[in-house]
Amino acid sequence: MAIRVLLLAAALLALSSSHGAIASDPSLLQDFCVADKMSQVRVNGLPCKAAKDVVVEDFFFSGLHMPGNTTNKQGSAVTAVNVAQIGGLNTLGVSLVRIDYATNGLNPPHTHPRSTEILTVLEGSLEVGFVTSNPDNKHFTKVLNKGDVFVFPKGLVHYQFNRGTTHAIAIAALSSQNPGVITMANAVFGAKPSISDDVIAKAFQVEKNTVDWIQAQF
């Protein structure tokens, strides 16, 4: 009996470890691995800079106190701080963004294929939501105010919209050094080369001239 219990415990540990590996970036095997952005080596991530060349600035970024430019069609701006900005994030499995929203500003429906997101409202209020995968496509939505926190599960389509009368600011942490972003409208209607309007018209059950008009906006 004791052996069976031990084997079951070992199996559960292995299963949980394998799920942990899938759920986030791979664990680091040293104190740090500052990204060598000049290297020609291609790996799943970025190669390490030689330890002797690492400096304190490799772990530093300044700029999140600066508001993003929201004078665009969406009325929002995302300031990213990932491995592209801080080489020292390489292999650490985290990053963050500042998001600014004008009145009626929208961070449009999108997904982070490699990351869960946890968002905190710093100023203003936001309507946020995410949609579960097929076949249910259940919509979870809530209005957040200053100091409120909301989680968007990894890979699910989500958005934020400022219905308030003033600008809004949020900070979001992500569980990947390079979470990626796929904006639904951009991917479908702004693909280069374009997705056939026959395909999009059938997928969205609209006329081809409607598809052509929307594609022209991108």
Accessible surface in RSA format (square Angstrom, percent):
REM  Atomic radii and reference values for relative SASA: ProtOr
REM  Chains: A
REM  Algorithm: Lee & Richards
REM  Probe-radius: 1.40
REM  Slices: 20
REM RES _ NUM      All-atoms   Total-Side   Main-Chain    Non-polar    All polar
REM                ABS   REL    ABS   REL    ABS   REL    ABS   REL    ABS   REL
RES MET A   1   171.82  89.0 131.43  87.0  40.38  96.1 115.98  98.6  55.84  74.0
RES ALA A   2    82.16  75.5  67.40 104.0  14.76  33.6  73.58 103.6   8.57  22.7
RES ILE A   3   126.63  72.1 125.52  93.5   1.11   2.7 126.44  91.1   0.19   0.5
RES ARG A   4   179.58  75.4 173.74  88.6   5.84  13.9  52.73  72.1 126.85  76.9
RES VAL A   5    88.81  58.4  87.20  78.9   1.61   3.9  88.28  76.7   0.54   1.5
RES LEU A   6   123.58  68.8 120.91  86.5   2.68   6.7 123.23  86.5   0.35   1.0
RES LEU A   7   113.66  63.3 109.28  78.2   4.38  11.0 109.64  77.0   4.02  10.8
RES LEU A   8   110.11  61.3 105.56  75.5   4.55  11.4 109.38  76.8   0.73   2.0
RES ALA A   9    52.72  48.5  43.99  67.9   8.73  19.9  48.37  68.1   4.34  11.5
RES ALA A  10    54.52  50.1  45.10  69.6   9.42  21.4  50.05  70.5   4.47  11.8
RES ALA A  11    57.77  53.1  45.47  70.2  12.30  28.0  53.21  74.9   4.56  12.1
RES LEU A  12   103.44  57.6  99.53  71.2   3.91   9.8 100.10  70.3   3.34   9.0
RES LEU A  13   122.56  68.3 118.15  84.5   4.41  11.1 121.74  85.5   0.82   2.2
RES ALA A  14    62.83  57.8  51.61  79.6  11.23  25.5  58.60  82.5   4.23  11.2
RES LEU A  15    98.48  54.8  94.18  67.4   4.29  10.8  98.00  68.8   0.47   1.3
RES SER A  16    64.67  54.7  51.10  68.2  13.57  31.3  47.79 101.8  16.89  23.7
RES SER A  17    66.75  56.4  49.71  66.3  17.04  39.3  41.20  87.7  25.55  35.8
RES SER A  18    53.45  45.2  44.28  59.1   9.17  21.1  45.53  97.0   7.92  11.1
RES HIS A  19   106.52  58.2 104.10  72.4   2.42   6.2  74.27  76.5  32.25  37.5
RES GLY A  20    37.94  46.8   0.00   N/A  37.94  46.8  33.21  91.1   4.73  10.6
RES ALA A  21    69.26  63.7  48.27  74.5  20.99  47.7  56.79  80.0  12.47  33.0
RES ILE A  22   125.20  71.2 111.80  83.3  13.41  32.3 118.70  85.5   6.50  17.6
RES ALA A  23    57.41  52.8  46.64  72.0  10.78  24.5  50.54  71.2   6.87  18.2
RES SER A  24    49.47  41.8  40.21  53.7   9.26  21.3  23.51  50.1  25.96  36.4
RES ASP A  25    30.19  21.1  19.69  19.6  10.50  24.8   9.08  21.4  21.11  21.1
RES PRO A  26    96.27  70.2  87.33  79.6   8.94  32.5  93.10  76.9   3.16  19.7
RES SER A  27    97.48  82.4  72.71  97.0  24.77  57.1  38.70  82.4  58.78  82.3
RES LEU A  28    64.49  35.9  47.74  34.2  16.75  42.1  50.16  35.2  14.33  38.6
RES LEU A  29   166.62  92.8 132.40  94.7  34.22  86.0 139.15  97.7  27.47  73.9
RES GLN A  30    84.60  47.3  65.83  48.1  18.77  44.7  50.31 107.1  34.29  26.0
RES ASP A  31   130.81  91.6 105.50 105.0  25.32  59.9  27.71  65.2 103.10 102.8
RES PHE A  32    78.51  39.3  69.23  42.9   9.29  24.2  69.23  42.0   9.29  26.6
RES CYS A  33     5.02   3.8   3.33   3.7   1.69   4.0   1.69   4.3   3.33   3.6
RES VAL A  34     1.67   1.1   0.86   0.8   0.81   2.0   0.86   0.7   0.81   2.2
RES ALA A  35     4.46   4.1   0.00   0.0   4.46  10.1   0.00   0.0   4.46  11.8
RES ASP A  36    40.97  28.7  39.33  39.1   1.64   3.9   1.21   2.8  39.76  39.7
RES LYS A  37   109.98  53.7  76.66  47.0  33.32  79.3  64.80  58.3  45.19  48.1
RES MET A  38   163.68  84.8 149.73  99.1  13.95  33.2 122.47 104.1  41.21  54.6
RES SER A  39    24.61  20.8  10.04  13.4  14.58  33.6  13.35  28.4  11.26  15.8
RES GLN A  40   150.42  84.1 131.09  95.8  19.33  46.0  64.28 136.8  86.14  65.3
RES VAL A  41    87.10  57.3  79.62  72.1   7.48  18.0  85.96  74.7   1.13   3.1
RES ARG A  42   185.57  77.9 156.52  79.8  29.04  69.1  82.58 112.9 102.98  62.4
RES VAL A  43    82.28  54.1  54.30  49.2  27.98  67.4  65.47  56.9  16.81  45.6
RES ASN A  44   152.79 105.4 114.68 110.8  38.11  91.8  41.96 101.0 110.82 107.1
RES GLY A  45    37.57  46.3   0.00   N/A  37.57  46.3  21.11  57.9  16.46  36.9
RES LEU A  46    59.50  33.1  52.01  37.2   7.49  18.8  52.01  36.5   7.49  20.2
RES PRO A  47    26.09  19.0  18.69  17.0   7.40  26.9  26.09  21.5   0.00   0.0
RES CYS A  48    67.91  51.4  45.40  50.6  22.51  52.9  21.41  54.3  46.49  50.1
RES LYS A  49    54.73  26.7  46.54  28.6   8.19  19.5  24.46  22.0  30.27  32.2
RES ALA A  50    50.39  46.3  33.11  51.1  17.28  39.3  44.49  62.7   5.90  15.6
RES ALA A  51    81.91  75.3  61.50  94.9  20.40  46.4  62.96  88.7  18.95  50.2
RES LYS A  52   179.15  87.4 136.95  84.0  42.21 100.5 117.85 106.1  61.31  65.3
RES ASP A  53    70.24  49.2  57.33  57.1  12.91  30.5  21.17  49.8  49.07  48.9
RES VAL A  54    30.24  19.9   9.57   8.7  20.67  49.8   9.57   8.3  20.67  56.1
RES VAL A  55    80.22  52.8  72.17  65.3   8.06  19.4  80.22  69.7   0.00   0.0
RES VAL A  56   113.95  75.0 103.41  93.6  10.54  25.4 107.58  93.5   6.37  17.3
RES GLU A  57   112.70  64.7 102.54  77.6  10.17  24.2  55.13 106.6  57.57  47.0
RES ASP A  58    21.70  15.2  17.31  17.2   4.39  10.4   4.39  10.3  17.31  17.3
RES PHE A  59    83.83  41.9  59.52  36.9  24.31  63.3  59.99  36.4  23.84  68.2
RES PHE A  60   125.74  62.9 114.93  71.2  10.81  28.1 117.24  71.1   8.50  24.3
RES PHE A  61    68.68  34.4  43.09  26.7  25.59  66.6  46.67  28.3  22.01  63.0
RES SER A  62    72.27  61.1  45.70  61.0  26.57  61.2  25.23  53.7  47.04  65.9
RES GLY A  63    16.01  19.7   0.00   N/A  16.01  19.7  11.41  31.3   4.60  10.3
RES LEU A  64    46.44  25.9  38.71  27.7   7.73  19.4  39.18  27.5   7.26  19.5
RES HIS A  65   133.77  73.1 104.91  72.9  28.87  73.8  85.27  87.9  48.51  56.4
RES MET A  66   112.37  58.2 110.04  72.8   2.34   5.6  91.58  77.9  20.80  27.6
RES PRO A  67    97.71  71.2  78.44  71.5  19.27  70.0  78.44  64.8  19.27 119.8
RES GLY A  68    19.77  24.4   0.00   N/A  19.77  24.4  10.11  27.7   9.66  21.6
RES ASN A  69   109.54  75.5  90.50  87.5  19.04  45.8  41.15  99.0  68.40  66.1
RES THR A  70    30.07  21.4  23.67  24.0   6.40  15.3   4.12   5.5  25.96  39.2
RES THR A  71   122.08  86.8  87.63  88.8  34.45  82.1  86.52 116.2  35.56  53.8
RES ASN A  72    74.68  51.5  47.62  46.0  27.06  65.1  45.10 108.6  29.57  28.6
RES LYS A  73   178.36  87.0 134.25  82.4  44.11 105.0 121.49 109.3  56.87  60.6
RES GLN A  74    73.65  41.2  69.01  50.4   4.64  11.0  26.23  55.8  47.42  36.0
RES GLY A  75    10.25  12.6   0.00   N/A  10.25  12.6  10.14  27.8   0.11   0.3
RES SER A  76    12.53  10.6   6.06   8.1   6.47  14.9   0.00   0.0  12.53  17.6
RES ALA A  77    17.97  16.5  11.17  17.2   6.81  15.5  17.97  25.3   0.00   0.0
RES VAL A  78    77.79  51.2  45.72  41.4  32.07  77.3  45.77  39.8  32.02  86.8
RES THR A  79    37.23  26.5  33.48  33.9   3.75   8.9  27.32  36.7   9.92  15.0
RES ALA A  80    33.60  30.9  25.87  39.9   7.73  17.6  25.87  36.4   7.73  20.5
RES VAL A  81     7.91   5.2   7.70   7.0   0.22   0.5   7.70   6.7   0.22   0.6
RES ASN A  82    26.74  18.4  26.74  25.8   0.00   0.0   1.56   3.8  25.18  24.3
RES VAL A  83     9.86   6.5   9.86   8.9   0.00   0.0   9.86   8.6   0.00   0.0
RES ALA A  84    65.29  60.0  44.07  68.0  21.22  48.3  49.47  69.7  15.82  41.9
RES GLN A  85    73.64  41.2  48.80  35.7  24.84  59.1  18.91  40.2  54.73  41.5
RES ILE A  86    23.58  13.4  22.53  16.8   1.06   2.5  23.58  17.0   0.00   0.0
RES GLY A  87     7.86   9.7   0.00   N/A   7.86   9.7   3.41   9.4   4.45  10.0
RES GLY A  88     1.09   1.3   0.00   N/A   1.09   1.3   1.03   2.8   0.06   0.1
RES LEU A  89    22.18  12.4  22.14  15.8   0.04   0.1  22.14  15.5   0.04   0.1
RES ASN A  90     0.98   0.7   0.98   0.9   0.00   0.0   0.00   0.0   0.98   0.9
RES THR A  91    37.26  26.5  29.50  29.9   7.76  18.5  35.18  47.2   2.09   3.2
RES LEU A  92    70.80  39.4  48.82  34.9  21.98  55.2  50.40  35.4  20.40  54.9
RES GLY A  93    11.86  14.6   0.00   N/A  11.86  14.6   6.82  18.7   5.04  11.3
RES VAL A  94    77.44  51.0  77.44  70.1   0.00   0.0  77.44  67.3   0.00   0.0
RES SER A  95     7.69   6.5   0.90   1.2   6.79  15.6   4.80  10.2   2.88   4.0
RES LEU A  96    59.15  32.9  58.70  42.0   0.45   1.1  58.70  41.2   0.45   1.2
RES VAL A  97    20.09  13.2  20.09  18.2   0.00   0.0  20.09  17.5   0.00   0.0
RES ARG A  98    17.93   7.5  17.93   9.1   0.00   0.0   0.17   0.2  17.76  10.8
RES ILE A  99     2.50   1.4   2.50   1.9   0.00   0.0   2.50   1.8   0.00   0.0
RES ASP A 100     7.63   5.3   7.63   7.6   0.00   0.0   4.45  10.5   3.18   3.2
RES TYR A 101     1.19   0.6   0.00   0.0   1.19   3.1   0.37   0.3   0.82   1.0
RES ALA A 102    31.98  29.4  27.56  42.5   4.42  10.1  31.98  45.0   0.00   0.0
RES THR A 103    67.75  48.2  50.25  50.9  17.51  41.7  37.23  50.0  30.53  46.1
RES ASN A 104   100.73  69.5  86.71  83.8  14.02  33.8  22.19  53.4  78.54  75.9
RES GLY A 105     0.53   0.7   0.00   N/A   0.53   0.7   0.53   1.5   0.00   0.0
RES LEU A 106    47.96  26.7  47.96  34.3   0.00   0.0  47.96  33.7   0.00   0.0
RES ASN A 107    13.96   9.6  13.96  13.5   0.00   0.0   0.00   0.0  13.96  13.5
RES PRO A 108    19.49  14.2  19.49  17.8   0.00   0.0  19.49  16.1   0.00   0.0
RES PRO A 109    54.07  39.4  53.92  49.2   0.15   0.5  53.92  44.5   0.15   0.9
RES HIS A 110     7.17   3.9   7.17   5.0   0.00   0.0   2.15   2.2   5.02   5.8
RES THR A 111    14.18  10.1  14.18  14.4   0.00   0.0  13.31  17.9   0.86   1.3
RES HIS A 112    19.63  10.7  19.33  13.4   0.31   0.8  16.60  17.1   3.03   3.5
RES PRO A 113    55.60  40.5  35.56  32.4  20.04  72.8  39.24  32.4  16.37 101.7
RES ARG A 114   108.53  45.6 105.91  54.0   2.62   6.2  54.20  74.1  54.33  32.9
RES SER A 115     2.02   1.7   0.00   0.0   2.02   4.7   0.00   0.0   2.02   2.8
RES THR A 116    47.04  33.5  45.60  46.2   1.43   3.4  29.31  39.4  17.72  26.8
RES GLU A 117     3.56   2.0   3.29   2.5   0.28   0.7   1.24   2.4   2.32   1.9
RES ILE A 118    79.10  45.0  76.51  57.0   2.59   6.2  76.51  55.1   2.59   7.0
RES LEU A 119     0.00   0.0   0.00   0.0   0.00   0.0   0.00   0.0   0.00   0.0
RES THR A 120    42.39  30.2  42.39  43.0   0.00   0.0  24.00  32.2  18.39  27.8
RES VAL A 121     0.60   0.4   0.00   0.0   0.60   1.5   0.00   0.0   0.60   1.6
RES LEU A 122    74.89  41.7  71.53  51.2   3.36   8.5  72.90  51.2   1.99   5.3
RES GLU A 123    69.47  39.9  69.47  52.6   0.00   0.0  14.20  27.5  55.27  45.1
RES GLY A 124    26.56  32.8   0.00   N/A  26.56  32.8  16.02  44.0  10.55  23.6
RES SER A 125    29.47  24.9  27.61  36.8   1.86   4.3   9.39  20.0  20.08  28.1
RES LEU A 126     1.06   0.6   0.00   0.0   1.06   2.7   0.99   0.7   0.08   0.2
RES GLU A 127    34.45  19.8  32.99  25.0   1.47   3.5   7.09  13.7  27.37  22.3
RES VAL A 128     0.00   0.0   0.00   0.0   0.00   0.0   0.00   0.0   0.00   0.0
RES GLY A 129     0.00   0.0   0.00   N/A   0.00   0.0   0.00   0.0   0.00   0.0
RES PHE A 130    22.60  11.3  22.60  14.0   0.00   0.0  22.60  13.7   0.00   0.0
RES VAL A 131    44.21  29.1  41.95  38.0   2.26   5.5  41.95  36.4   2.26   6.1
RES THR A 132    35.64  25.3  33.00  33.5   2.63   6.3  32.68  43.9   2.95   4.5
RES SER A 133    77.67  65.6  64.94  86.7  12.73  29.3  41.69  88.8  35.98  50.4
RES ASN A 134   121.05  83.5 100.29  96.9  20.76  50.0  27.09  65.2  93.96  90.8
RES PRO A 135   125.15  91.2 100.82  91.9  24.33  88.5 104.01  85.9  21.15 131.4
RES ASP A 136   115.27  80.7  88.34  87.9  26.93  63.7  20.74  48.8  94.52  94.3
RES ASN A 137    75.29  51.9  60.36  58.3  14.92  35.9  21.43  51.6  53.86  52.1
RES LYS A 138   121.58  59.3 115.38  70.8   6.20  14.8  71.78  64.6  49.80  53.0
RES HIS A 139    92.45  50.5  69.55  48.3  22.90  58.6  46.21  47.6  46.23  53.8
RES PHE A 140    82.36  41.2  78.63  48.7   3.73   9.7  82.36  49.9   0.00   0.0
RES THR A 141    74.83  53.2  46.41  47.1  28.42  67.7  44.57  59.9  30.27  45.8
RES LYS A 142   123.76  60.4 115.87  71.1   7.89  18.8  71.70  64.5  52.06  55.5
RES VAL A 143    91.67  60.3  79.24  71.7  12.43  30.0  79.24  68.8  12.43  33.7
RES LEU A 144     3.02   1.7   3.02   2.2   0.00   0.0   3.02   2.1   0.00   0.0
RES ASN A 145    83.16  57.3  83.16  80.4   0.00   0.0  24.38  58.7  58.79  56.8
RES LYS A 146   137.72  67.2 115.76  71.0  21.96  52.3  71.76  64.6  65.96  70.3
RES GLY A 147    52.01  64.1   0.00   N/A  52.01  64.1  30.63  84.0  21.39  47.9
RES ASP A 148    54.20  38.0  50.25  50.0   3.95   9.3  11.10  26.1  43.10  43.0
RES VAL A 149    80.00  52.6  53.40  48.3  26.61  64.1  53.40  46.4  26.61  72.2
RES PHE A 150    33.15  16.6  30.03  18.6   3.12   8.1  33.15  20.1   0.00   0.0
RES VAL A 151    69.65  45.8  61.84  56.0   7.81  18.8  61.84  53.7   7.81  21.2
RES PHE A 152     1.24   0.6   0.33   0.2   0.90   2.3   0.33   0.2   0.90   2.6
RES PRO A 153    48.83  35.6  44.33  40.4   4.50  16.4  47.09  38.9   1.74  10.8
RES LYS A 154    74.59  36.4  56.40  34.6  18.20  43.3  40.44  36.4  34.15  36.4
RES GLY A 155    34.89  43.0   0.00   N/A  34.89  43.0  15.22  41.8  19.67  44.0
RES LEU A 156    36.81  20.5  35.60  25.5   1.20   3.0  36.57  25.7   0.24   0.6
RES VAL A 157    47.23  31.1  46.16  41.8   1.07   2.6  46.16  40.1   1.07   2.9
RES HIS A 158     3.15   1.7   3.00   2.1   0.15   0.4   3.15   3.2   0.00   0.0
RES TYR A 159    30.07  14.0  30.07  17.1   0.00   0.0  27.77  20.9   2.31   2.8
RES GLN A 160     0.00   0.0   0.00   0.0   0.00   0.0   0.00   0.0   0.00   0.0
RES PHE A 161    41.73  20.9  41.73  25.8   0.00   0.0  41.73  25.3   0.00   0.0
RES ASN A 162     0.24   0.2   0.24   0.2   0.00   0.0   0.00   0.0   0.24   0.2
RES ARG A 163   157.26  66.0 130.83  66.7  26.43  62.9  48.47  66.2 108.79  65.9
RES GLY A 164    19.64  24.2   0.00   N/A  19.64  24.2  17.44  47.9   2.20   4.9
RES THR A 165   128.87  91.7 103.27 104.7  25.60  61.0  79.07 106.2  49.80  75.3
RES THR A 166    82.00  58.3  76.16  77.2   5.84  13.9  64.96  87.2  17.05  25.8
RES HIS A 167   107.76  58.9 101.87  70.8   5.89  15.1  76.16  78.5  31.61  36.8
RES ALA A 168     0.24   0.2   0.00   0.0   0.24   0.5   0.00   0.0   0.24   0.6
RES ILE A 169    22.47  12.8  22.47  16.7   0.00   0.0  22.47  16.2   0.00   0.0
RES ALA A 170     0.00   0.0   0.00   0.0   0.00   0.0   0.00   0.0   0.00   0.0
RES ILE A 171    42.95  24.4  41.56  31.0   1.39   3.4  41.56  29.9   1.39   3.8
RES ALA A 172     0.00   0.0   0.00   0.0   0.00   0.0   0.00   0.0   0.00   0.0
RES ALA A 173    44.55  41.0  42.74  66.0   1.81   4.1  43.02  60.6   1.53   4.0
RES LEU A 174     5.76   3.2   1.44   1.0   4.32  10.9   3.57   2.5   2.18   5.9
RES SER A 175    35.39  29.9  31.20  41.6   4.19   9.7  33.20  70.7   2.19   3.1
RES SER A 176     1.68   1.4   1.68   2.2   0.00   0.0   0.00   0.0   1.68   2.4
RES GLN A 177    16.36   9.1  16.36  12.0   0.00   0.0   6.86  14.6   9.50   7.2
RES ASN A 178    72.74  50.2  72.57  70.1   0.17   0.4   8.81  21.2  63.92  61.8
RES PRO A 179    12.23   8.9  12.23  11.1   0.00   0.0  12.23  10.1   0.00   0.0
RES GLY A 180    19.86  24.5   0.00   N/A  19.86  24.5  17.09  46.9   2.77   6.2
RES VAL A 181    94.40  62.1  69.91  63.3  24.49  59.0  69.91  60.7  24.49  66.4
RES ILE A 182    77.61  44.2  73.89  55.0   3.72   9.0  77.61  55.9   0.00   0.0
RES THR A 183    28.75  20.4  23.63  24.0   5.12  12.2   4.92   6.6  23.83  36.0
RES MET A 184    57.98  30.0  57.21  37.9   0.77   1.8  32.82  27.9  25.16  33.3
RES ALA A 185    38.30  35.2  33.39  51.5   4.91  11.2  36.93  52.0   1.37   3.6
RES ASN A 186    78.65  54.2  75.30  72.8   3.35   8.1  18.58  44.7  60.08  58.1
RES ALA A 187    45.05  41.4  27.92  43.1  17.12  39.0  39.20  55.2   5.84  15.5
RES VAL A 188    40.60  26.7  40.02  36.2   0.58   1.4  40.22  34.9   0.38   1.0
RES PHE A 189    23.18  11.6  19.33  12.0   3.85  10.0  19.62  11.9   3.56  10.2
RES GLY A 190    21.64  26.7   0.00   N/A  21.64  26.7   9.01  24.7  12.63  28.3
RES ALA A 191    30.40  27.9  17.35  26.8  13.05  29.7  26.41  37.2   3.99  10.6
RES LYS A 192   187.98  91.7 152.29  93.4  35.69  85.0  95.61  86.1  92.37  98.4
RES PRO A 193   130.78  95.3 112.83 102.9  17.95  65.2 122.38 101.0   8.40  52.2
RES SER A 194    78.48  66.3  52.92  70.6  25.55  58.9  22.81  48.6  55.67  78.0
RES ILE A 195    63.76  36.3  56.66  42.2   7.10  17.1  62.44  45.0   1.33   3.6
RES SER A 196    55.70  47.1  38.54  51.4  17.16  39.5  42.01  89.5  13.68  19.2
RES ASP A 197    40.75  28.5  36.90  36.7   3.85   9.1   4.85  11.4  35.91  35.8
RES ASP A 198    73.45  51.5  66.41  66.1   7.04  16.6  28.48  67.0  44.98  44.9
RES VAL A 199    88.42  58.2  81.51  73.8   6.90  16.6  86.93  75.5   1.49   4.0
RES ILE A 200     3.00   1.7   2.32   1.7   0.69   1.7   3.00   2.2   0.00   0.0
RES ALA A 201    10.56   9.7   8.78  13.5   1.78   4.1   9.18  12.9   1.38   3.7
RES LYS A 202   161.65  78.9 151.17  92.8  10.48  25.0 100.19  90.2  61.46  65.5
RES ALA A 203    75.66  69.6  35.17  54.3  40.49  92.1  47.24  66.5  28.42  75.3
RES PHE A 204   104.12  52.1  83.26  51.6  20.87  54.3  88.78  53.8  15.35  43.9
RES GLN A 205   144.49  80.8 113.70  83.1  30.79  73.3  58.31 124.1  86.18  65.4
RES VAL A 206    61.00  40.1  41.89  37.9  19.11  46.0  50.99  44.3  10.01  27.1
RES GLU A 207   126.67  72.7 123.63  93.5   3.04   7.2  43.79  84.7  82.87  67.7
RES LYS A 208   105.04  51.2 102.05  62.6   3.00   7.1  60.96  54.9  44.09  47.0
RES ASN A 209   108.73  75.0  98.75  95.4   9.97  24.0  40.95  98.5  67.78  65.5
RES THR A 210    55.13  39.2  50.21  50.9   4.92  11.7  33.00  44.3  22.12  33.4
RES VAL A 211     0.15   0.1   0.15   0.1   0.00   0.0   0.15   0.1   0.00   0.0
RES ASP A 212    70.02  49.0  62.94  62.6   7.08  16.7  28.22  66.4  41.80  41.7
RES TRP A 213   165.59  66.5 158.92  76.9   6.68  15.7 139.81  74.5  25.78  41.8
RES ILE A 214    44.86  25.5  44.86  33.4   0.00   0.0  44.86  32.3   0.00   0.0
RES GLN A 215    34.18  19.1  24.69  18.0   9.49  22.6  11.56  24.6  22.62  17.2
RES ALA A 216    81.92  75.3  42.44  65.5  39.48  89.8  55.06  77.5  26.86  71.1
RES GLN A 217    77.40  43.3  60.21  44.0  17.19  40.9  23.27  49.5  54.13  41.1
RES PHE A 218   100.47  50.3  41.71  25.8  58.75 152.9  67.79  41.1  32.68  93.5
END  Absolute sums over single chains surface
CHAIN  1 A    13573.9      11166.3       2407.7       8975.8       4598.2
END  Absolute sums over all chains
TOTAL         13573.9      11166.3       2407.7       8975.8       4598.2
